[in-house]
Amino acid sequence: MGSNNTRLTGRVIFKGDPGYKEAIKNWNPYVDTFPLVFVFAQNACDVSNAIKWARENDVPLRVRGGRHALDKNLSVVKGGIVIDVSDMQKVHLDKKKGIATVQTGIHVGPLVKGLAREGFMAPFGDSPTVGIGGITTGGGFGVISRSIGLISDNLLALETVDAKGRILKANSTCNEDLLWASRGGGGGTFGYNTEYTFKVHRAPETATVFKIIWPWEQFETVFRAWQQWAPFVDERLGCFFEVLSRVNGLCHAEGLFFGSKPELIRLMEPLLSAGTPSSVVIETLFYPDCIDFLDPDEPIPGRSDQSTKFTSTWATNLWPEKPISVMKQFLEETTGTEAGFFFINWGGAISRLPKDKTAFFWRKPLFYSELNASWVDKSEEASNLALVERTRLLLKPYVVGSYVNVPDENIENFGSAYWGTNFERLRRVKAKYDPENVFNHPQSVPPLF
Ligand SMILES: Cc1cc2nc3c(=O)[nH]c(=O)nc-3n(C[C@H](O)[C@H](O)[C@H](O)COP(=O)(O)OP(=O)(O)OC[C@H]3O[C@@H](n4cnc5c(N)ncnc54)[C@H](O)[C@@H]3O)c2cc1C
């Protein structure tokens, strides 16, 4: 790599410097560790210098955006350098072309809310504090994805910094294999991204949002009704269903419909007549207010007060009684107040793209599912990790694949679980852009020559 004299540029915080204690805090305390240094890049050159510096000094490196990584050593690394893009938050909207060019440090909430105020929409998930840097690399879905696809489906181009510190552009005519891999191939692997260009869509003036709560004891009845209804309902309707642990007691569905309240009430009849909801809120609001209704503002970067262990998957068939009883057992046994099961309906625009069109593979399932256990006390960690793993294995016969943005380092064959038959092509793209596997983490794509 030449001489050892690259200097770190940007906002640099070494262990012991002021700001280090804040910098080490991620959304999930379970992933926190003690890096040697954080570089809060102000531009692509700072990212480039930090990559060169890491290689000259033989220090492990990671890139971080919104700090929401859900498993260990993905966007942080003990004793290493964390190249954090979160100071880079500029957005430029070209209304005529329907294109937004955004620096990768912005968080999903401020981005989509800002676009909505300008009359445009882009997909968003269930939390405003997630970083666009990471969520884009793995897919990125939410309640409007059945209408306009995944976040990565709307990615038209990017600027990234490669493992030699070169600033590259990727779009449909230049480095198109890198663009293909960046649309679902996972974070921190192909390049450290500094800018994304997204297609954005004209937003309707209004949409209809809903929140329904049921007594926790009814969750099995409601889940059965939800799974028979949500994947097949009008694709203008996105709906998640979440059941938290028995100690928490919340069982609710939320979502958005691009249509009127009376039409939504008609469409929702099978869900509304399941069990006896204790609260039903359905409102037609201006589109920007719909996002606030679903994702109220939270302090950024966001932090859970509990450590959490997640695992994720999809269902291509409706769940029979066995997995429902596995879910019940988990929810009764787990003691964390943030623990639970989460489902969202698939289909529509997500499923219309062929599975090799981008690196994101899992396009045909009926619904997505994830579960997580949570704890405060370190002494409860081992039992919660074991409970998640046991539940994952019990569910395995009924599900397919796993979502790279909700990763689980217990999954050994993570390549086929995350990317199915796209894995081998991803490995070849990796070999072309990072043959020495400089950008690696526990579940990054290894090069194939
Ligand atoms: C509370 C919560 C809610 C969530 N809700 C949803 C949801 O509704 N829908 C959904 O699809 N997902 C959701 N997720 C999962 C989310 O997509 C992932 O956690 C995502 O990886 C977070 O990205 P980040 O930038 O915030 O995290 P980080 O910890 O900063 O990074 C996560 C991964 O992305 C990589 N990465 C980050 N920035 C860059 C960059 N600039 N270039 C290259 N790689 C980068 C990192 O190296 C790391 O591998 C949620 C997660 C949480 C914690």
The ligand as an SDF file (V2000), in Angstrom:
LIG
                    3D

 53 58  0  0  0  0  0  0  0  0999 V2000
  -35.3320   -0.2010   15.6980 C   0  0  0  0  0  0  0  0  0  0  0  0
  -35.0720   -0.8200   14.3450 C   0  0  0  0  0  0  0  0  0  0  0  0
  -36.0850   -0.8240   13.3980 C   0  0  0  0  0  0  0  0  0  0  0  0
  -35.8340   -1.3830   12.1340 C   0  0  0  0  0  0  0  0  0  0  0  0
  -36.8520   -1.3590   11.2180 N   0  0  0  0  0  0  0  0  0  0  0  0
  -36.6090   -1.8070    9.9500 C   0  0  0  0  0  0  0  0  0  0  0  0
  -37.6290   -1.7410    8.9640 C   0  0  0  0  0  0  0  0  0  0  0  0
  -38.7540   -1.3180    9.2350 O   0  0  0  0  0  0  0  0  0  0  0  0
  -37.3350   -2.1720    7.7130 N   0  0  0  0  0  0  0  0  0  0  0  0
  -36.1060   -2.6600    7.3830 C   0  0  0  0  0  0  0  0  0  0  0  0
  -35.9080   -3.0280    6.2220 O   0  0  0  0  0  0  0  0  0  0  0  0
  -35.1180   -2.7710    8.3080 N   0  0  0  0  0  0  0  0  0  0  0  0
  -35.3550   -2.3340    9.5830 C   0  0  0  0  0  0  0  0  0  0  0  0
  -34.3640   -2.4480   10.5330 N   0  0  0  0  0  0  0  0  0  0  0  0
  -33.0880   -3.0900   10.1810 C   0  0  0  0  0  0  0  0  0  0  0  0
  -32.1410   -2.0930    9.5310 C   0  0  0  0  0  0  0  0  0  0  0  0
  -32.3760   -2.1050    8.1320 O   0  0  0  0  0  0  0  0  0  0  0  0
  -30.6650   -2.5080    9.7910 C   0  0  0  0  0  0  0  0  0  0  0  0
  -30.4530   -2.4830   11.1670 O   0  0  0  0  0  0  0  0  0  0  0  0
  -29.6960   -1.5910    9.0380 C   0  0  0  0  0  0  0  0  0  0  0  0
  -28.5090   -2.3250    8.7830 O   0  0  0  0  0  0  0  0  0  0  0  0
  -29.3370   -0.3700    9.8500 C   0  0  0  0  0  0  0  0  0  0  0  0
  -28.5240    0.5000    9.1310 O   0  0  0  0  0  0  0  0  0  0  0  0
  -27.7500    1.6730    9.9350 P   0  0  0  0  0  0  0  0  0  0  0  0
  -27.0230    2.5030    8.9530 O   0  0  0  0  0  0  0  0  0  0  0  0
  -28.6930    2.3530   10.8710 O   0  0  0  0  0  0  0  0  0  0  0  0
  -26.7950    0.8160   10.8980 O   0  0  0  0  0  0  0  0  0  0  0  0
  -25.2040    0.6870   11.0580 P   0  0  0  0  0  0  0  0  0  0  0  0
  -25.0120   -0.0140   12.3650 O   0  0  0  0  0  0  0  0  0  0  0  0
  -24.5490    2.0120   10.9310 O   0  0  0  0  0  0  0  0  0  0  0  0
  -24.7970   -0.2390    9.8550 O   0  0  0  0  0  0  0  0  0  0  0  0
  -25.4200   -1.5100    9.6190 C   0  0  0  0  0  0  0  0  0  0  0  0
  -24.7160   -2.2460    8.4840 C   0  0  0  0  0  0  0  0  0  0  0  0
  -24.7030   -1.4450    7.3030 O   0  0  0  0  0  0  0  0  0  0  0  0
  -23.3690   -1.1110    6.9320 C   0  0  0  0  0  0  0  0  0  0  0  0
  -23.3200    0.2750    6.4930 N   0  0  0  0  0  0  0  0  0  0  0  0
  -23.7240    1.3650    7.1740 C   0  0  0  0  0  0  0  0  0  0  0  0
  -23.4660    2.4710    6.4740 N   0  0  0  0  0  0  0  0  0  0  0  0
  -22.8770    2.0720    5.3190 C   0  0  0  0  0  0  0  0  0  0  0  0
  -22.3460    2.7680    4.1950 C   0  0  0  0  0  0  0  0  0  0  0  0
  -22.3510    4.0990    4.1330 N   0  0  0  0  0  0  0  0  0  0  0  0
  -21.7900    2.0410    3.1870 N   0  0  0  0  0  0  0  0  0  0  0  0
  -21.7500    0.6890    3.2400 C   0  0  0  0  0  0  0  0  0  0  0  0
  -22.2370   -0.0260    4.2900 N   0  0  0  0  0  0  0  0  0  0  0  0
  -22.7970    0.6800    5.3190 C   0  0  0  0  0  0  0  0  0  0  0  0
  -22.5330   -1.3530    8.1770 C   0  0  0  0  0  0  0  0  0  0  0  0
  -21.1780   -1.5980    7.8790 O   0  0  0  0  0  0  0  0  0  0  0  0
  -23.2400   -2.5380    8.7990 C   0  0  0  0  0  0  0  0  0  0  0  0
  -22.8520   -3.7240    8.1600 O   0  0  0  0  0  0  0  0  0  0  0  0
  -34.5740   -1.9250   11.8140 C   0  0  0  0  0  0  0  0  0  0  0  0
  -33.5600   -1.9330   12.7830 C   0  0  0  0  0  0  0  0  0  0  0  0
  -33.8090   -1.3880   14.0380 C   0  0  0  0  0  0  0  0  0  0  0  0
  -32.7310   -1.4000   15.0740 C   0  0  0  0  0  0  0  0  0  0  0  0
  1  2  1  0
  2  3  1  0
  2 52  2  0
  3  4  2  0
  4  5  1  0
  4 50  1  0
  5  6  2  0
  6  7  1  0
  6 13  1  0
  7  8  2  0
  7  9  1  0
  9 10  1  0
 10 11  2  0
 10 12  1  0
 12 13  2  0
 13 14  1  0
 14 15  1  0
 14 50  1  0
 15 16  1  0
 16 17  1  0
 16 18  1  0
 18 19  1  0
 18 20  1  0
 20 21  1  0
 20 22  1  0
 22 23  1  0
 23 24  1  0
 24 25  2  0
 24 26  1  0
 24 27  1  0
 27 28  1  0
 28 29  2  0
 28 30  1  0
 28 31  1  0
 31 32  1  0
 32 33  1  0
 33 34  1  0
 33 48  1  0
 34 35  1  0
 35 36  1  0
 35 46  1  0
 36 37  1  0
 36 45  1  0
 37 38  2  0
 38 39  1  0
 39 40  1  0
 39 45  2  0
 40 41  1  0
 40 42  2  0
 42 43  1  0
 43 44  2  0
 44 45  1  0
 46 47  1  0
 46 48  1  0
 48 49  1  0
 50 51  2  0
 51 52  1  0
 52 53  1  0
M  END
$$$$
